[in-house]
Amino acid sequence: MLSRAFLPLLFLVWLLAVAYGSPAADPHPGPRKCAKVRLRREWRDLRVTDKHAFIRAVRCLQSLPAKDTSLPKKITRYEEFVVSHTAVGDAIHGVGQFLPWHRHFVFLYETALREECGYQGPFPFWDWPRDADGIKPLKESPLFDPVTGFGPDGTPGTFTMLPNSDPHVPGSNAFLPPFTSLPWGCVTSGPFANLTLHLGPGRTQNFDHCLTRAIQESLRDLLKTSNINKILAQKDYDSFWNSLDGRPFKVEWALHEGGHVGINGDMTNYYTSPNEPLFYLHHSGLDRLWWKWQHGRPGRLREVGGRSSTLPPFGKVTHSFEISFEDLSPNVTVGEAMDTACEPYCYAYSY
């Protein structure tokens, strides 16, 4: 029989075994840290070969059939992302889950480009001040280069909006007013010159149309370093996301709308803006800003908040709040989308 003198030692061994012996001992395990992370880079910092490869991958996705066989046959794999954004559009804007939802959405898009179209280079983002702080017009940005970019501005007079496209009727179009009055035009040169889009513009109407743009300068100041610094200076998450996401749910314009309105055309539609390939670079840029803010102070990686609905009783965003992507992907919780250094994301930003 063991001496009573050994009992305290045995008890200590048992406690250590319970505490450290099995990962299953944690009833609420968090996402697992990545062994390796990819770096996302600003578009103009990509090698020319990576720029061409990225554009090819986007065009590849636009040529593939949708995975969801219940969709009309002409809807492409690329447009399945537009379907998702349209379906949940009213639940992801003007709310605290705006940033986590778009983080995961852009990641799903990146994953499709890599796994379905073979892209291997860095995923790009748009660092707006590199254009807005200068004196050149936005349309002269390298993003709009016809050879090493996403093609130029729309050609005025080449696009006509449907007569029932009323931006003031809820759900019919939901453009960011008053920019429907600008001379939209089809993108007639560059890699997306012959692109036919089948969804929108708007939630309740779908007609075949070209990719449209009407690049303009009215919200340029929102894209400048001075505004970015104000956003990054916010002390808590609720203030942070509110400072970068403005109309139509708030009185003032903000950075989010600055990028959409700067490109204009399809990009200004509340629901079907992912028709524009630059949507993903703009939202990768917003995600980068959140990433920078998260790493600006200890504890911010787990900080979240804000209302979960724009309608009463409004609710509150917590880590357990589920965000939906409809048929594009299974739901995830906000807590799962907080840290890009955890699986499944495994990315960081180059600066």
C-alpha positions in Angstrom: 0.0 0.0 0.0 1.2 3.5 -0.9 2.3 5.7 2.0 0.0 8.6 2.8 3.1 10.8 2.2 2.7 10.2 -1.5 -1.0 11.2 -1.8 -0.4 15.0 -2.2 2.1 14.2 -5.0 -0.3 11.9 -6.7 -3.1 14.6 -6.5 -0.7 17.2 -8.0 0.1 14.8 -10.9 -3.7 14.3 -11.5 -4.3 18.0 -11.6 -1.6 18.5 -14.2 -3.0 15.7 -16.3 -6.4 17.3 -16.3 -5.1 20.7 -17.1 -2.6 19.8 -19.8 -3.2 16.2 -20.9 -5.8 16.8 -23.6 -6.9 19.6 -25.9 -10.5 18.4 -25.5 -10.4 19.7 -21.9 -11.2 23.2 -23.3 -15.0 23.3 -23.8 -14.7 26.4 -26.0 -11.6 26.0 -28.1 -10.8 29.1 -30.3 -9.6 29.0 -33.9 -6.2 27.4 -34.3 -3.1 29.6 -35.0 -1.7 29.3 -38.5 1.7 27.7 -39.0 2.3 30.0 -42.0 0.7 33.2 -43.2 0.5 34.8 -46.7 1.1 38.5 -47.1 -1.5 40.6 -48.9 0.1 43.4 -50.9 -1.0 46.7 -52.5 -1.9 46.3 -56.1 1.0 48.4 -57.4 3.5 46.4 -55.3 2.7 43.2 -57.1 5.0 41.9 -59.7 3.7 42.4 -63.2 3.5 38.6 -63.6 1.3 38.4 -60.5 -1.0 41.2 -61.8 -1.6 39.4 -65.0 -2.1 36.1 -63.1 -4.6 37.7 -60.8 -6.6 39.2 -63.7 -6.6 35.8 -65.4 -7.9 34.2 -62.3 -10.7 36.7 -62.0 -11.7 36.1 -65.7 -11.5 32.4 -65.1 -14.0 32.7 -62.2 -16.2 34.8 -64.5 -16.1 32.0 -67.1 -17.0 29.1 -64.7 -20.6 27.9 -64.2 -22.1 28.5 -60.8 -21.8 25.6 -58.3 -25.4 26.2 -57.2 -27.4 24.3 -59.9 -30.7 26.0 -58.8 -29.4 29.3 -60.3 -30.1 30.2 -63.9 -27.6 28.6 -66.2 -26.1 31.9 -67.3 -25.1 32.8 -63.7 -21.3 32.3 -63.3 -19.2 31.2 -60.4 -18.1 34.8 -60.0 -21.7 36.0 -59.8 -22.5 33.5 -57.0 -20.6 36.0 -54.8 -22.9 38.8 -56.1 -25.9 36.6 -55.3 -24.7 36.1 -51.7 -24.0 39.8 -51.2 -27.4 40.7 -52.6 -29.3 38.2 -50.4 -27.8 39.4 -47.1 -27.2 43.0 -48.1 -29.7 44.4 -45.6 -28.1 42.5 -42.7 -24.4 43.4 -43.3 -24.4 47.2 -43.8 -24.7 49.8 -41.1 -24.1 47.2 -38.4 -21.3 46.0 -36.2 -20.8 42.8 -38.2 -20.0 44.8 -41.3 -16.2 44.2 -41.0 -16.3 40.5 -40.0 -18.7 39.6 -42.7 -16.7 41.3 -45.4 -13.5 39.8 -44.1 -14.8 36.3 -44.5 -16.5 37.2 -47.9 -13.3 38.4 -49.4 -11.5 35.4 -48.0 -14.0 33.1 -49.7 -13.4 34.9 -53.0 -9.6 34.6 -52.6 -10.0 30.9 -51.9 -12.0 30.4 -55.0 -9.4 32.2 -57.1 -6.7 30.0 -55.7 -8.5 26.6 -55.6 -10.6 26.9 -58.7 -8.5 29.1 -61.0 -5.0 28.4 -59.8 -3.9 31.9 -58.6 -0.7 31.6 -56.5 0.4 35.2 -55.9 -0.4 37.7 -53.2 -4.0 38.8 -52.8 -4.1 42.6 -53.5 -5.6 45.5 -51.7 -6.1 49.2 -52.5 -4.2 51.7 -50.4 -6.3 54.7 -51.3 -4.0 57.5 -50.2 -1.4 56.4 -52.8 -3.9 57.8 -55.3 -5.9 60.4 -53.3 -3.0 62.2 -51.6 -1.5 63.2 -55.0 -2.7 65.7 -57.6 -3.5 63.3 -60.5 -7.1 62.4 -61.1 -8.2 59.0 -59.7 -8.8 57.7 -63.2 -5.1 57.8 -63.7 -4.4 55.4 -60.9 -2.5 52.2 -61.9 -5.6 50.3 -60.8 -7.3 51.5 -64.0 -4.4 50.7 -66.3 -5.8 48.9 -69.4 -2.8 46.5 -69.5 -1.5 46.0 -65.9 -4.7 47.0 -64.1 -8.5 46.5 -64.2 -9.2 48.7 -67.2 -10.2 52.3 -67.5 -13.2 54.5 -66.8 -16.5 53.8 -68.5 -17.1 55.4 -71.9 -19.9 58.0 -71.7 -23.0 57.2 -73.8 -22.5 53.5 -74.0 -24.9 52.5 -71.2 -28.6 53.2 -70.6 -30.2 52.5 -67.2 -33.6 50.7 -67.3 -36.5 53.1 -67.1 -37.8 51.5 -63.9 -34.5 51.8 -62.1 -35.6 54.2 -59.4 -33.0 54.6 -56.6 -35.7 56.0 -54.3 -37.8 52.8 -54.3 -36.6 50.6 -51.4 -35.2 47.3 -52.7 -35.5 48.2 -56.4 -32.0 49.6 -56.9 -30.5 51.1 -53.7 -27.7 53.1 -55.3 -25.8 55.6 -53.3 -27.5 58.9 -54.3 -27.1 61.2 -56.1 -24.6 59.5 -58.3 -27.1 57.7 -60.6 -27.3 61.1 -62.5 -23.6 60.9 -63.6 -22.8 59.6 -67.1 -22.2 56.0 -66.6 -20.5 54.1 -69.3 -19.4 50.6 -70.3 -15.7 49.7 -69.7 -14.7 49.3 -73.4 -11.0 48.5 -73.1 -8.9 46.4 -70.8 -9.4 42.9 -69.4 -13.1 43.4 -68.6 -14.2 45.2 -71.8 -16.3 42.3 -73.1 -17.7 41.3 -69.7 -21.5 40.6 -69.6 -23.0 40.8 -66.1 -26.4 39.1 -65.5 -27.3 40.4 -62.1 -28.6 43.9 -61.1 -28.0 46.6 -60.9 -30.2 46.3 -57.9 -31.8 43.6 -55.8 -35.1 43.2 -57.7 -34.0 43.6 -61.3 -31.6 41.6 -63.4 -30.7 42.4 -66.9 -27.6 41.6 -69.1 -25.3 44.6 -69.0 -21.7 45.6 -69.3 -19.4 46.5 -66.4 -20.0 50.2 -65.8 -17.9 53.0 -64.2 -18.1 56.7 -63.9 -15.0 57.6 -61.9 -15.3 60.9 -60.1 -13.7 63.0 -57.4 -16.4 64.3 -55.1 -15.5 62.1 -52.1 -11.7 62.0 -52.7 -10.9 63.6 -49.3 -12.3 60.5 -47.6 -9.6 58.5 -49.3 -6.7 60.6 -48.0 -4.2 59.9 -45.3 -5.7 62.6 -43.0 -9.0 60.7 -42.9 -7.4 57.3 -42.5 -5.4 58.6 -39.5 -8.7 59.8 -37.9 -10.2 56.4 -38.3 -7.2 54.6 -36.9 -7.2 56.9 -33.8 -10.6 55.6 -32.7 -10.4 54.1 -29.2 -12.9 51.3 -29.4 -14.4 49.0 -32.0 -17.8 50.6 -32.1 -16.3 54.0 -32.8 -13.9 52.5 -35.3 -16.3 50.8 -37.6 -18.8 53.7 -37.4 -16.0 56.1 -38.5 -15.3 54.1 -41.7 -18.9 53.1 -42.7 -21.4 56.0 -43.3 -24.4 56.5 -45.5 -27.1 55.4 -46.2 -27.6 54.6 -42.5 -25.8 57.6 -41.2 -25.8 61.3 -42.1 -22.2 61.6 -43.3 -20.2 59.9 -46.0 -17.3 57.8 -44.9 -14.3 55.9 -46.3 -16.4 52.9 -47.3 -18.6 55.0 -49.6 -15.6 57.0 -50.8 -14.2 53.9 -52.6 -17.5 52.9 -54.0 -18.5 56.3 -55.2 -15.0 57.0 -56.5 -15.3 54.1 -59.0 -19.1 54.6 -59.4 -21.2 52.7 -61.9 -21.9 49.1 -60.7 -19.8 49.8 -57.7 -22.4 52.3 -56.2 -25.1 49.7 -56.0 -26.0 48.7 -52.5 -26.6 45.1 -53.4 -24.8 44.1 -56.6 -21.5 46.1 -56.1 -19.4 42.9 -56.3 -20.1 43.0 -60.0 -17.1 45.3 -60.0 -13.8 43.3 -59.6 -12.3 46.3 -57.8 -14.9 45.7 -55.0 -12.6 43.1 -53.5 -9.5 45.3 -53.5 -11.5 48.1 -51.8 -12.8 45.8 -49.2 -9.4 44.1 -48.7 -8.2 47.7 -48.0 -10.9 48.2 -45.4 -10.0 44.8 -43.9 -6.4 45.9 -43.8 -7.4 49.1 -41.9 -9.2 46.9 -39.3 -6.2 44.6 -39.1 -3.9 47.6 -38.4 -6.3 48.9 -35.8 -6.6 45.5 -34.2 -2.8 45.3 -33.8 -2.5 48.9 -32.5 -3.2 47.9 -28.9 -3.3 44.7 -26.8 -6.8 43.3 -26.5 -8.2 44.6 -29.7 -8.0 41.3 -31.5 -11.0 40.1 -29.5 -12.8 43.5 -29.4 -16.2 43.7 -31.2 -19.5 45.4 -30.7 -22.1 47.6 -32.3 -25.7 47.0 -33.2 -26.6 43.8 -35.1 -29.6 45.3 -37.0 -30.5 48.6 -38.4 -34.1 48.0 -37.2 -35.5 47.9 -33.6 -34.7 46.3 -31.2 -31.2 46.6 -32.9 -29.5 43.9 -30.9 -25.8 43.7 -30.2 -22.9 42.0 -32.0 -21.0 39.5 -29.9 -18.5 36.7 -30.6 -21.3 34.2 -30.9 -23.3 36.2 -33.4 -23.7 34.2 -36.6 -23.1 35.8 -40.0 -24.8 34.2 -43.1 -23.5 33.9 -46.6 -26.6 32.1 -47.8 -25.7 29.2 -50.2 -22.2 30.5 -50.9 -20.7 29.1 -47.7 -21.7 27.8 -44.2 -22.3 30.4 -41.6 -19.5 31.5 -39.3 -19.5 33.4 -36.0 -18.1 36.8 -35.6 -15.6 35.4 -33.1 -14.2 33.0 -35.8 -13.5 36.0 -38.1 -11.5 38.1 -35.6 -7.9 37.0 -36.2 -6.4 36.6 -39.6 -3.4 34.8 -38.1 -5.8 31.9 -37.2 -7.2 29.2 -39.5 -8.8 29.3 -42.0 -7.5 32.8 -42.9 -3.7 32.6 -42.5 -2.8 36.0 -43.9 -1.4 39.3 -42.9 -0.7 42.6 -44.7 2.6 43.8 -46.0 2.4 47.1 -44.2 
